[in-house]
């Protein structure tokens, strides 16, 4: 697979916090963005596979929507551990989270994936090519719809993915991060767009920024979609994006709490074909809520709490033709 590497110029976190807080206050009744020492994100309510977001922060955009539309490219199959190698993370310790498509090659159908995976090893010969040399915590979730269109969220049994993925990776250490709070939406933007567009307005195309992390829908409700299984061959190719988004996807509104794993970019001046924002979510203590985040509903009731870090490098991996 073709891999290209792109260095990012990371501003100080306190500079970003001021910009993000200003952007959020134009869209929410109350909001704050501060720099804090990261809490232990392995604990509830976040339930991540590592404690923090620090240590060699990086982001990868793998595959893309071109592997799904106008028809699925069934050769687009990936190993999350091999992708961690392509991101130049260490096999001795690391962590990835994000959003992608579930491994149809393992589960026998198409679905959403919320990658949430860490690894450790004391073996000096450890490598991603030899998973048995790693101690892996696979807390990823697969979110799918059953034949009656009812949602189902379950722990992933595989460390693979397919079609597309947007991953934030780090050593999984605790360290300084952005803590972001927002409550009671008054504007039109959703939580993630408000943040990334605020950064775009501040830095433009000349200084693209890439962020990743976790946020909690801690009150209110939000709208999500879940990809169903692939259509039958006689229903392909998808005629247009409208058909894919309006007729094929399954939409659901879920109440808080929901854990959301996100990757976002303020700009794509190199023309890498980056997905500008991708957020997949799961229910930590149940088996029904999850999918791709769209926006909250019931504006006065909604509340968010987030912990983000900024990537120092972006990788574009296996870009579709």
C-alpha positions as CSV (number, residue, x, y, z in Angstrom):
1,X,0.0,0.0,0.0
2,X,1.2,3.5,-0.8
3,X,2.0,5.5,2.4
4,X,2.8,9.2,2.3
5,X,3.9,11.2,5.4
6,X,3.1,14.9,6.1
7,X,4.5,16.9,9.0
8,X,2.2,19.2,10.9
9,X,3.2,22.4,12.8
10,X,1.5,22.1,16.2
11,X,0.7,25.4,17.9
12,X,0.8,25.5,21.7
13,X,-2.3,23.9,23.2
14,X,-3.2,27.0,25.2
15,X,-3.3,29.0,21.9
16,X,-5.7,26.4,20.4
17,X,-7.8,26.4,23.5
18,X,-8.5,30.1,23.2
19,X,-9.5,29.7,19.5
20,X,-11.7,26.7,20.2
21,X,-13.5,28.3,23.2
22,X,-14.3,31.4,21.1
23,X,-15.7,29.2,18.3
24,X,-17.8,27.2,20.7
25,X,-19.3,30.2,22.4
26,X,-20.6,31.4,19.0
27,X,-22.6,28.1,18.8
28,X,-23.4,27.0,22.4
29,X,-24.8,28.9,25.4
30,X,-21.8,27.8,27.6
31,X,-18.5,26.5,26.6
32,X,-14.9,26.2,27.7
33,X,-11.6,24.9,26.4
34,X,-8.6,24.5,28.7
35,X,-5.3,22.7,28.9
36,X,-5.3,20.0,31.6
37,X,-3.3,16.9,32.5
38,X,-5.3,14.1,30.9
39,X,-7.4,12.0,33.3
40,X,-7.3,8.2,33.1
41,X,-9.4,7.7,30.0
42,X,-9.5,3.9,30.6
43,X,-11.9,4.6,33.4
44,X,-15.7,5.3,32.9
45,X,-17.3,7.1,31.3
46,X,-14.8,7.0,28.4
47,X,-13.7,3.4,28.6
48,X,-10.7,3.7,26.2
49,X,-8.0,1.1,25.7
50,X,-5.3,3.4,27.0
51,X,-5.0,6.0,29.7
52,X,-4.0,9.0,27.6
53,X,-3.5,10.6,24.2
54,X,0.1,11.7,24.5
55,X,3.4,10.5,23.1
56,X,4.1,10.8,19.4
57,X,0.6,11.9,18.4
58,X,-0.3,11.1,14.8
59,X,-3.2,10.7,12.5
60,X,-3.8,8.4,9.5
61,X,-6.4,8.5,6.7
62,X,-6.7,5.0,5.3
63,X,-8.6,4.1,2.1
64,X,-11.7,6.2,1.8
65,X,-15.3,6.6,0.6
66,X,-14.1,5.7,-2.9
67,X,-13.8,2.1,-1.7
68,X,-17.5,2.1,-1.0
69,X,-19.1,4.3,-3.7
70,X,-20.2,3.7,-6.4
71,X,-19.6,0.0,-5.5
72,X,-17.7,-1.7,-2.6
73,X,-14.0,-2.5,-3.3
74,X,-13.8,-5.9,-1.6
75,X,-10.0,-6.0,-1.8
76,X,-9.8,-3.0,0.6
77,X,-9.0,-5.0,3.7
78,X,-6.7,-3.8,6.5
79,X,-5.1,-4.9,9.8
80,X,-5.2,-2.2,12.5
81,X,-1.9,-3.5,13.8
82,X,-0.3,-3.2,10.4
83,X,-1.7,0.3,10.1
84,X,-0.1,1.1,13.4
85,X,3.2,0.0,11.9
86,X,2.5,2.2,8.9
87,X,1.9,5.1,11.3
88,X,5.4,4.4,12.7
89,X,4.1,3.7,16.2
90,X,6.2,1.5,18.4
91,X,5.3,-2.2,18.9
92,X,6.5,-1.8,22.5
93,X,3.5,0.4,23.5
94,X,0.8,2.2,21.6
95,X,-2.8,3.1,21.1
96,X,-5.2,3.9,18.3
97,X,-8.8,5.2,18.2
98,X,-11.1,6.5,15.5
99,X,-13.7,5.6,13.0
100,X,-13.9,3.2,10.1
101,X,-15.7,0.3,8.5
102,X,-15.9,-3.0,10.2
103,X,-14.0,-6.0,8.8
104,X,-16.6,-7.6,6.5
105,X,-13.9,-10.3,5.8
106,X,-14.2,-11.5,9.4
107,X,-17.8,-10.8,10.4
108,X,-19.4,-11.7,7.1
109,X,-21.2,-8.4,6.5
110,X,-20.7,-4.7,6.3
111,X,-21.0,-2.5,9.5
112,X,-19.5,0.4,11.4
113,X,-16.3,0.1,13.5
114,X,-15.2,2.3,16.4
115,X,-11.5,1.3,16.7
116,X,-10.2,1.4,20.3
117,X,-7.1,-0.6,20.5
118,X,-3.9,-0.6,22.6
119,X,-0.9,-2.9,22.9
120,X,2.2,-3.5,25.1
121,X,5.2,-5.8,24.9
122,X,8.3,-6.4,26.9
123,X,9.7,-8.6,24.1
124,X,12.7,-6.8,22.5
125,X,11.8,-8.7,19.2
126,X,8.2,-7.7,19.3
127,X,6.7,-6.7,16.0
128,X,3.3,-5.9,14.5
129,X,3.8,-8.7,12.0
130,X,3.8,-11.1,14.9
131,X,0.7,-10.3,17.0
132,X,1.5,-13.1,19.4
133,X,4.5,-11.0,20.6
134,X,2.1,-8.2,21.7
135,X,-0.4,-8.0,24.6
136,X,-3.4,-6.4,22.9
137,X,-6.4,-4.8,24.5
138,X,-9.0,-4.7,21.8
139,X,-11.9,-2.5,23.1
140,X,-13.1,-1.7,19.6
141,X,-16.9,-1.9,18.9
142,X,-18.8,-3.2,15.9
143,X,-22.1,-1.4,15.3
144,X,-24.5,-2.9,12.8
145,X,-28.2,-3.0,12.0
146,X,-30.1,-6.3,12.0
147,X,-32.6,-7.3,9.3
148,X,-35.3,-5.4,11.1
149,X,-33.1,-2.3,11.1
150,X,-32.6,-2.5,14.9
151,X,-29.1,-1.4,16.0
152,X,-26.6,-3.6,17.7
153,X,-23.3,-2.6,19.3
154,X,-20.9,-5.3,20.4
155,X,-17.2,-5.8,21.2
156,X,-15.0,-6.5,18.2
157,X,-13.5,-10.0,18.0
158,X,-11.0,-9.0,15.3
159,X,-8.2,-6.4,15.0
160,X,-9.0,-5.8,11.3
161,X,-11.0,-3.2,9.4
162,X,-12.0,-2.5,5.8
163,X,-12.8,0.0,3.1
164,X,-11.8,3.2,5.1
165,X,-10.5,4.3,8.5
166,X,-9.5,7.5,10.2
167,X,-7.2,6.8,13.1
168,X,-5.6,8.9,15.9
169,X,-2.5,7.1,17.3
170,X,-0.1,7.8,20.2
171,X,1.9,6.0,22.8
172,X,-1.2,6.1,25.0
173,X,0.6,8.2,27.7
174,X,-1.1,10.7,30.0
175,X,0.1,14.3,29.4
176,X,-1.3,17.8,28.6
177,X,-4.5,17.7,26.5
178,X,-7.3,20.0,25.5
179,X,-10.4,19.6,27.7
180,X,-13.5,21.0,26.0
181,X,-16.9,21.5,27.4
182,X,-20.0,22.7,25.7
183,X,-23.7,22.8,26.6
184,X,-27.0,24.0,25.0
185,X,-26.5,24.5,21.3
186,X,-27.7,27.8,19.9
187,X,-26.1,27.8,16.5
188,X,-26.3,25.5,13.4
189,X,-23.0,23.7,13.6
190,X,-22.5,20.4,15.3
191,X,-19.9,20.0,18.0
192,X,-17.0,18.7,15.8
193,X,-17.6,21.1,12.9
194,X,-17.7,24.0,15.3
195,X,-14.2,23.1,16.5
196,X,-12.6,22.3,13.2
197,X,-14.1,25.2,11.3
198,X,-13.0,27.5,14.1
199,X,-9.5,26.3,13.6
200,X,-9.8,26.7,9.8
201,X,-10.9,30.3,10.2
202,X,-8.0,31.0,12.5
203,X,-5.2,29.3,10.6
204,X,-6.5,29.0,7.0
205,X,-4.9,26.6,4.5
206,X,-1.4,27.8,5.3
207,X,-1.3,25.9,8.7
208,X,-3.5,22.8,8.6
209,X,-4.2,21.2,12.0
210,X,-5.3,17.6,12.7
211,X,-6.9,16.6,16.0
212,X,-8.1,13.4,17.5
213,X,-9.5,12.1,20.7
214,X,-12.7,11.3,22.6
215,X,-15.8,13.1,23.5
216,X,-18.8,12.2,25.6
217,X,-22.4,13.0,24.7
218,X,-23.1,13.5,28.4
219,X,-26.7,14.8,28.2
220,X,-29.4,15.2,25.6
221,X,-29.7,13.2,22.4
222,X,-27.9,13.0,19.0
223,X,-28.5,11.5,15.6
224,X,-26.3,8.8,14.2
225,X,-26.2,6.6,11.1
226,X,-25.2,2.9,10.8
227,X,-24.2,1.3,7.5
228,X,-26.2,-1.8,6.8
229,X,-24.8,-4.8,4.9
230,X,-23.7,-4.4,1.3
231,X,-26.6,-4.2,-1.2
232,X,-27.2,-7.1,-3.5
233,X,-25.4,-7.0,-6.7
234,X,-28.5,-6.2,-8.7
235,X,-28.8,-3.0,-6.6
236,X,-25.3,-1.8,-7.4
237,X,-23.7,0.5,-8.3
238,X,-25.1,3.3,-6.1
239,X,-26.6,5.8,-8.5
240,X,-25.5,8.8,-6.6
241,X,-24.5,10.0,-3.1
242,X,-28.1,11.0,-2.3
243,X,-29.2,7.4,-2.8
244,X,-26.4,6.2,-0.5
245,X,-27.0,8.7,2.2
246,X,-30.8,8.9,2.2
247,X,-32.0,5.5,1.1
248,X,-29.3,3.0,2.2
249,X,-28.0,4.3,5.5
250,X,-30.0,3.5,8.7
251,X,-30.5,6.6,11.0
252,X,-31.1,6.5,14.7
253,X,-31.5,9.0,17.6
254,X,-29.8,7.9,20.9
255,X,-29.9,9.4,24.3
256,X,-26.8,10.1,26.3
257,X,-24.4,8.8,27.5
258,X,-22.6,7.9,24.3
259,X,-18.8,7.7,23.8
260,X,-17.5,9.3,20.6
261,X,-14.1,8.7,19.0
262,X,-13.1,11.4,16.5
263,X,-10.5,12.5,14.0
264,X,-10.7,15.9,12.3
265,X,-8.7,18.2,10.1
266,X,-8.9,22.0,9.7
267,X,-7.7,22.0,6.1
268,X,-6.3,19.8,3.3
269,X,-3.9,22.1,1.4
270,X,-1.8,19.3,0.0
271,X,-4.9,17.8,-1.7
272,X,-4.5,14.4,0.1
273,X,-8.3,13.7,-0.2
274,X,-8.6,13.7,3.6
275,X,-11.9,13.0,5.2
276,X,-12.3,16.3,7.1
277,X,-14.1,14.8,10.1
278,X,-15.1,11.2,11.1
279,X,-16.6,10.3,14.4
280,X,-17.8,6.8,15.5
281,X,-19.6,6.2,18.7
282,X,-20.6,3.4,21.1
283,X,-22.5,2.7,24.2
284,X,-20.1,1.6,27.0
285,X,-22.6,-0.3,29.1
286,X,-25.1,-1.6,26.6
287,X,-25.5,-3.2,23.2
288,X,-27.7,-0.9,21.2
289,X,-26.4,2.6,20.9
290,X,-23.7,3.6,18.4
291,X,-22.8,4.6,14.8
292,X,-21.5,7.7,13.1
293,X,-22.2,11.0,14.8
294,X,-24.2,13.6,12.8
295,X,-25.5,16.3,15.2
296,X,-27.4,16.6,18.5
297,X,-31.1,17.1,18.8
298,X,-33.0,18.9,21.6
299,X,-30.5,21.8,21.6
300,X,-31.1,23.1,25.2
301,X,-30.5,19.7,26.7
302,X,-27.3,18.7,25.0
303,X,-23.9,18.6,26.8
304,X,-20.5,17.5,25.7
305,X,-17.1,16.8,27.4
306,X,-14.1,16.1,25.2
307,X,-10.3,15.4,25.5
308,X,-8.3,16.0,22.3
309,X,-4.7,16.2,21.3
310,X,-3.0,17.6,18.1
311,X,-1.1,15.4,15.7
312,X,2.5,16.2,14.7
313,X,2.2,14.1,11.5
314,X,-0.5,12.9,9.1
315,X,-0.2,9.7,7.0
316,X,-2.2,9.1,3.9
317,X,-2.5,5.3,3.3
318,X,-3.9,3.4,0.3
319,X,-5.7,6.4,-1.2
320,X,-8.4,5.1,-3.6
321,X,-7.8,5.9,-7.3
